[in-house]
């Protein structure tokens, strides 16, 4: 990655501006790997508020996570209703991931998962069928308390739209670059405030990043 200083400065300016007057997000710490995975699968394409509502419906409807694991996609979609943007995709992802966990541990409560070390645990997550960058990084951040910033597709497009990253970079490069812009203690806060702004009808980034720019000079006679 070359000439990244301009992007770093813009991201710093944006984050500082978005933090002003905003309440510091409280980072959730999941003890249950499966619950974190289910929530991440629900919110990777839908707002977190919708995912929380859908998760409550799932927990009320199914006896336990094993009951959810063997459910049909259509049943999960019916339970979550209109809360989730692409409910069939989310349901299929949840089923695939739960089955992957069950196949590896013969249980949906792997007690030794977080004890294997952050690097090994991350490698385990990557091998689960249905795993995505967002879900893996969300779990890595909230279960393993590791330094990473989960990015939804909408957040990645947001970074590209406001020229905060090189549009030629792939998702892996963008994720790696964003992680370098914040410390481990700031990672969750960065995720929440950027996610919130990216989901607004009129993101504050447009005004924040335009401030301080000199107006273009008009040509003579205009």
Order of alpha helices (4+ residues) and beta strands (2+ residues): alpha-alpha-alpha-alpha-alpha-alpha-alpha-alpha-alpha-alpha-alpha-alpha
